Amino acid sequence: MSDIRDPRDELDGSSLRVTRLIARDFRNHADLELTPEARFVALVGENGAGKTNLLEALSLFVPGRGLRRAEFAAMARSGGPGGFAVSLTLDRDGAEHRLGTGLEPPGPDGRASRLCRIDGATDGATAASPVAFSEFLRVVWLTPDLDGLFRGAAGDRRRFLDRLVLAVDAAHGARVSALERALRSRNRLLEERPDDDRWLDAVEREVAELGVAVALARRETAERLDRLIAETRDDAQPFPWAAIRLEGDLDDLVAVWPALEAEDRYRMALRNGRNRDRAAGRTLIGPQSSDLVVRHGPKDVPAGTASTGEQKALLIGLVLAHARLVRAMSGIAPLILLDEVAAHLDPRRRAGLFEALEALPGQVWMTGADPDAFAQAGTRTQVLRVGG
């Protein structure tokens, strides 16, 4: 992973704060400005007031489509001009930076384009894409949509894992997207030109290179996270520790062979599996069939068999551990976005959550309908009321 720094060069990151957030024509917010002053920011208000929308706005400053994975056009305010703008001011170690992103209203051709700005820049490499924002901040989040992660489909866990990787390796998203395009090309060739060995060889070489790169990036992050959890686990904590590993044919391959050898073996497996994959209508082996296997550490049982409350606590512990890993690998204490988390915890785990967050240096943004849910966080929390 090219952008992972030596832990010996780790920055404290404790002074990283969002000091201003502006959203214009974003979701239900026509023109909103927040100036948070605390490390814990609690957004409270009725359902539908737009609390989660503000967390989504913050999540746009990482590669991808944010915590809802929505199309950008869908984020523009209904009745607005068709575009939107989100900007934030960061205070990092006493230095101020302004980051902005958004969608320009559709032009005469009906197409809208995304903009990224850093300290007022409108062009150049520093604002070419959201990947450039990773030099200034990292973001991790937990939303109610993830509550069924351990019992859901393997694809959901792969997307979750890819987001974990993306927080430490900003180039990972581009690799995954390129792999998906290459796999679609291979599937189309198998359907339309199954005897064209020359083109199939070429596209399978590309699939093998990208597939091994994606598998290695996932494996490195999963192994580092599992090791960090093992080294810092505490059975007395309210959030149980998780044991994680990857399961899949290509994951087994990259665990044994060097990258170039793994590419050759994967490429041969693709070639030998053409008839099978053509009959299935898809490529059956590769990173697209991997799974993130999670076990409840203290009980040593599959996470999917734990109770609903245990799964929730296990997921929170996993996200908090990931925030620590992001700081160790990138040197940046990430923003932590927690959507409707505290309200669904019992008092002991709620107090444990705030204690665990206090031990992390990053700024925390939380949402909830009831301000009493944040009472145990004390004076360290700034409560901001959000209206529709």
N, C-alpha and C positions, 0 to 999 in steps of 0.2 A: 504494500500500500504506500504509494509515493508520498502522501501528505502526512504520514504519522511521524511525529517527532520523537527524539530520544527522551525518555522520561527524565533523564538528568537535566534536560533543558526546560522542564515543565514550568510554566508560568503559574503564579498563584491563582489568577483569575477571579479572586474574591471580590474585586471592585467592579466587575462587569455588571452593569445595570442598564435597563431600558429606562430612560428618564422622560421620554415623550413618545407617545404613540398617536398617530393621526390616521384616520380612515375617512375617505371621501367616496361617496357613492358605492360603498362596499357592503354587500348584503343589505341589511335593513338600516344601515347607518349612512345618512346623507352627508353629515359633516360633524365628525366627532374628534375630540382631542383629549387625551389623558396625560397627566403629568405625575406618574407614580413617584413616591419618595421613599418607599420602604423596600426591603428585600423580599418580603411576602406581600403579594398583591391579591386581594380577594375581590372578585367581581360578583356582586349579588344583585338579584332582581327576579322578577317573575319569569315563568317559562315563556319563551318567545321574545324576551327583551333584547336578545342579541349578545348574551354573555359568551357563548361558545364561538360566535362570529369573531370576537376579538382575539380569542386564542387562535382561531384559524388565521387571522391576519398576521399574527406573530409567526405562525408556522410556515408562512410563505417565504420566509427568509432562509430557507434551506432548499436544495434541489428537490424537485418533485412538485406535487400539486397540493401540498398541505395536508392537514390532519383529516380532512374529509375526502381527500382524493377526488375532488370535484373538478369539472372543467372550468377554466377561468371565466368563460363567458357567463357561467351560471352564478358567479360571485358578484357580478355587477348588479347594482340596486335596481329593483323593478321600478320602472317609471323614470329611471335616470337616463343619462346620455348614452349608455351602452358600454362604458368603460368604468374603471375605478382606479384609485390610487391609495396606497398604504405606505406610510413612512414611519421610521422610528429614529430616535436619537439614542446613541449608546455612549455611556461613560465607561471607559475601560482604562483602568490604572491612571485615571486623571486626564486621559485624552478623549476628546469627543469626536464621534463619527456619526454621520447621517447616512442612513440607508433607505432606499426607496424602491418600490416595485409596484406594478399595476398593469392594467390593460388599457391600451388606447382604444377609443371608440372606433367602430368599424369605418373604414374609408369607403370611397366610391366603389371599390371592388367587393365590398361586403366583408372584408377580412380585418380582424383585429390583431394587434401584435402586443406582446408582453415587453415591458420596459424594466430595466434594472439600473439603479443609480447608486453610486457610492461617493459620498462627499460632494454631491452635485455633478459628478461626471455623467455625461450622456453617451459617451462612446469610448472606445479603447478597450483593452483587454480586462481592465479592472472591473468593468461593468458589463461584460459580454453576456453573462448568464448568472443565475442564482448561485452557481458554484463559487463565484467570486466572493459571495457573502461569508463563506466558510473561513476566510481569513480573519473575520471579525467576531463571529458568534457561531455557536452550535445550539441546537434545540432538540429536546426530547419531550415526549408527551404520552399521556395516558388518557383514553376516552372510554366512555361506556361501551362503545362498539367492540372493544377488545375483551369484554367480560367473558365471551364464549370461546376465546382463543384456543384453549387446550382441548375442547371438545369438538371444535369445528373442523373444517377441511384443511388438508395439508397446505393448500394454496394460501390460506389466510396466515398460517405460520411462516410460510416463505416470505410473504410480503412484510410481516412483522420483522423477520430476521433481516431482510434487505434494508429496512429502515434503521435497524441497529447498526448495520455496516455503514450505511450512508452517513450516519452521524460522526463516524471517524474517518471515512474515506469518501470525500465528496465526488470522486470520479466513478463510484460504484454504480450510480443510477444510469450513467451513460453506457456502461458496459452491459448492464441488464437490458436496457432498451435495444442496444445493438444486437444482443443475442436473440431477443424476441423477433427482431426483423429477419435475422439470418434463419431462424427456425421456420418462420412463415415462408421464406423463399424456398427452403428445402421441401417443405410439405407441398407447396404448389408445384415444384418440379416433379416430385414423386407422383403427383396426380396427373399432370399434363404431359410430362416428357420423361417417363420412368427409365427409358433406355439411353438417355443422354448422359453417359458416364462422365464426360469431360466437365459439364456444368455441375453435376452432382458432386464430383470430386472437389471442385473449387469451393462450392458452398459448404461442403462438409469440413473442409479445412478451416474455413472461417468459423463454423459452429464449434469445432474442437478448440480452437484458440480462445474464443470468447467464453466457451463453457468452462474450460479449465480455469481461466482467470476469475470468473464469477465464483466457482466452487472454492478456489483458494482464498479469495477475499472473505467469503462466508466462514470458511473453516478457521481462518486466523482470528476473526472477531469472536466466533463462538468459543474457541479454545481459550482465548484471553479472558473472556467474560466468565467462563466456567472456572478458570484458575483463580481469578480475583474473588469470586464468590466463595470458593473453597478456602482461600486464605483468610477471609474476613468473616466467615459464618459464625453465627451465635444462636444456638437453639433456644435461648431465652428471649430472643427478640419477638415482637408480635407479628413480624412478617417472615415466614419461613424461607429458608434458602432453597434455591433450585439447583438441580444438576442438569446440565444441558449437553446435547451432542447432536450431530447431524447424521442422518440416515439416508442412504441412496447409493446407487451403483457408482456414479461419478465421485461421490464423496469418499467412498471406499478406495477408489482408484488414486485420487490425489493424496490420500493418507499414506499410500505405500510408495508411489513412484514420483520421481522428480517431474517438474512441470512438462518438459519436452517429451519425456517418455509417456506421461499421462495423456498428452495431446495425441500422440501416435496411436495409443491403444484405444482412445475414445473415437478417433477418426475411423479406425478399422471396425469398431463395433457399429458405428453408423453405417458404414458401407455394407457390412454383413447383415444389417437389419433392415435394409431397404424394402424388401418385400413385406415384411411384418409391419413396418411403419406405414407403408402405402395402404395396406388392408385396414389398419387402425385409423388412418386419416390424420395421424400426428406422430411426432417423434417421441418414442416411449422412454428413452434413456437420456439422462443429462440433468443439469441443474433444475430444470422445470419439473422434475419429479422427486426432488429431494424433500425431506421433512425435518423440521426442528423438533427433536424429541426432548421433552421436559419431564423431570421427575420431581415430586415433592420430597426434598432432601431428608428432613427429620423422620418422615414416615417411610421413605424409600418405596413409594408407590407412584405409578404414572399420574401426572398432574390431572389428566382427564377423569380419573376415578375419584379424586378428592371432592369434598363438598363444595358447594357454590361459594361459601364464605372463605374456605381454604384456598380455592382457586383465585379469588379476588386478592387475598393477602399475598399469595405467591406471585401474582402478576405485579403487584405494587413493589414487592421486594426485588423482582427482576428488573423493573424499570429504574429503581433507585441505584441498583448495582451498575446498570448500564450508564447512568449519569456519572458515576465515579470512574468508570472505564473511559468515557469520553474525555473527562478532564485529564486522566493519566496519559492518554494517547495523543490528544490534540494540544494539551496545554491550556485549554479554554474551559472554564466552568460553564456548562450549558445552561440555557434557560430551561426551566422545567414547567411544562404546561399540564395541569391536572384538571380535567373537566368532570365536575360532579363526583368527586372521589370521597371527600370527607363525610358527606351526608350519609353515605351507605356503610360507614364503619361504626362499630361499637365504641364506647368511650375510651376503652383501653387502647384499641388499635388507632383511634383518632389521635390520642395523645402521643402514641408511638410514631405516627406518621410525622407529626410536627417536630418531634425530637430528631427523627432521621433527616428531615429536610434541613433542620438547623445545622446539622453536621456537614451538610454540603454547601459549598460557597456560592453556588449559582442563585440567581434570582428566580423566584417561584411565583407563577400566576395560577390562581385557582378560581373555580366558579362554584356557585351554589345558590339555591333559592332562599335559604335561611341563613342570615348572618350569624345565628347562634352556633352554626356548625364550625365556625372559626374562633369561637370564644377561647378554646384551649390554646390557640396560637398566641394569645396575649397581645401585648403592645407592639410586638415585632411585625404585626400585620396591619396593612392599610386597607380598609374596606371601602370600595368604590361602588356606588349604586348605579346600575345600568338601567335606563329606561328605553322603551321601544321608540 
